Amino acid sequence: MSTSWWGIAGGSAALVIAALSVVVHYRREHRRQALMRNLDHHDWWYRAVPRR
């Protein structure tokens, strides 16, 4: 019975680490997408500076 508890604890720890890795990857990809979207400086400039 003791070895099965070690297996359950180890498997649970692995699942928690995997879930955290998925969340970090998701947030990193959205941050990368936002940074890539902001690289279009010309579009940003024309929206930020009003035409005269």
N, C-alpha and C positions, 0 to 999 in steps of 0.2 A: 504494500500500500504506500509506503514511503517513496518508492521510486516513481510511482504514478503521479504523486504530488509534485515531485521535481520536474517531471515531464510537463505537467500542466503549467507550473510556474515558468518554466523555460519557454514554452510555446506562447504563453500570454505576454511575456517580455518581448519575444520576437514580433508578435502582432502589434504591440505598442510602438516599438521602434519602427516598424514598417509604416504604421499609420502616421507617425510624426514625419517620416521621410516623404510621404505623399503630400502632406500639408506644406512642408518646406518647398518641395518641388513646384507645387501649384502656385504658391506665393511668388517664387522666383520667376516663373514663367510669365505671370501677370506683370511683374515689375519690369522684366525685359521687354515685354510688349509695349508697356507705357513708355519706356525709354526709346524704343525704336520709333514709336509714333511721334515723339517729340523731336526726332532728328530732322524732320521736315521743317527747316527753319523758314523757308520762303512762305509757306502757308501760314505759319505763326506770325511772321512779320506783317503780312498783309491784313491779317485779322486784328493785330494789336495796334497798328498805326492807321488812323482814319485818313481817308483820301481828302485832299483839299480841293 
